[in-house]
């Protein structure tokens, strides 16, 4: 969740948090509005850090797989949201095969796609459009992924 010019923007994580706990979602909103009143954050969890590291490794191996297939891959590695949005749009316009860490935004929703993969089909870019690919270290889908999938379809370019 972020506040830009007094307008709230929500990510898929915010939506799944609300599904799991409306109170936790309310706390995040409260902290956003009143950071000086925020409770002290819990220390970093070692297991979560390990899982995050494994997730990054999994994404990198997928990126290498795309490259080994001869596909052009562009990673979005700029600092600000405005630059990420523009770099993603520029990559889509140029027709790169795979966009890694793409930034997507639609009205009050935003998010990062692990990968946008170019496929045939009409769009404002021409005879191609992009599918969102999300990498997960799981063998079974979780119910909230259905919500995330609906969100991604809404952002589809």
N, C-alpha and C positions, 0 to 999 in steps of 0.2 A: 504494500500500500504506500502510495506517495501522494503528496499534496503539491500541486503545481498551480500557482496563481489562484489559491483558494478553491481548487477543484480536485476532488479525490479521484485517483486512478487505482485500479485493482488488478492484481496479477492472478494467475491460476492458483498460486500458493494461498493467496488471500481467500479465494473462493473455497478451497478445500479446508482451510482452517475454519471458516465459518460453518461448513458442513459438520465438522467434527465438534466444534465448540463455539457457539455464538459469543460466549463470554470472553474467550481468548481473543476472538476477533475484535470485540469491543475494547479490550485492553490495548491491542495494537493501535487502534484508532485513537484512544486516549493518549497513548505515548506519542503518537504523531502530532497531536494537537497541543499537548502539554509536556514537552520533553523534560522540563525542569522538575516535574512531579513523577517522572518514571521511576519505577523500582529498579534496584540494582540488578543487572543481568547476571544470570547464572554463569559460572565459569565454563569454559569450553569443555565439551565431553570428549574424552579420548576415543571412544567407540565411534561416535558420530564423525569425528575427524578422519578416522580410518575409512569409514564408509564413503565419505566425501572424496577422499583420495582415490579409492577404488573406482568411484563413479567417473572421476576425471580421466583415469587410465582407460576405462571402457570407452569413453567418448573419443579419446585420442586414437585408440585402436580402430574404431569405426572410421575416423578421418583417414587413417593410413590405408584402410581397406578401399575406400573410395579412390584414393590416389593410385593404389596398385591396380585398379581397374581402368586407369587412364583418364579418369574424370578430373576436370578442373575444380579445385576446391579453394574457396576464399574464406578466410577466418575474419570475423569482424572484431578488430582489436583497437578500438578507439576509446577515448575517455568519457565523453559526455553522452547523454541520452540523445541529444540532437544530432551529434556526429554518428552515433550508432544507427539511428533511424535513417539518416542520409546514406551512410555506407551500405546498409542493407538494401535500400531502394536502388542505389547505383549498381550494386552487384546483380540485382534482379534484372534491371534494364540491360545490363551488358550480357546477360544470358549465361553467366557462369553455371556450371553443372551442379555444384553443391555449395551452399552457403552455411558456414559453421558459426554458431552463436549469433544467429540473426535476431534482430530486435523488431518486434511487431507491435503495432498500436492501432486501436480502433475505438474511437469515442473515449469512454472512461476505462478501457481495458488495455493492458500491456503485458508483454511477456517476451521471453527468449525461447526461440526454437533451437534445440540442439543442432538440427540440420534442416535446411530447406533443400529439397532435391528436385531438380528440373525434370519435368515430364511433358510429353506432347499434349497439346490441347490449347484452345484459344484463350487468350487473356489480353489485357491492355498492353502486354509486352510483345505480343505477336502470336506465333504458333506454339507457344509453350507457357506453362505455368509452374508453380512450385507446390510440392507436397511437404507437409511438416513431418519430420521424423524425430521422434523423441527416444533417447536411449535410456533404458532402465536396467538395473541389475536385479531383475526379478523374473521368475519363471511363470508367475501368475499375475494377471492384471488385478489391480485393486479397484474397488468401486469408484473412488474419486477420479480414476483415470477416464471414466465415462464422461464425467463433468469436464475434465480437461480436454477430452476429444471434442466435445460440443463447443467449447471455447475456441479451440484451434480452428474448427470448421468456420466459426464466425469470423475469424481473422484471415481466412484463406485468401490468397492473392491470385 
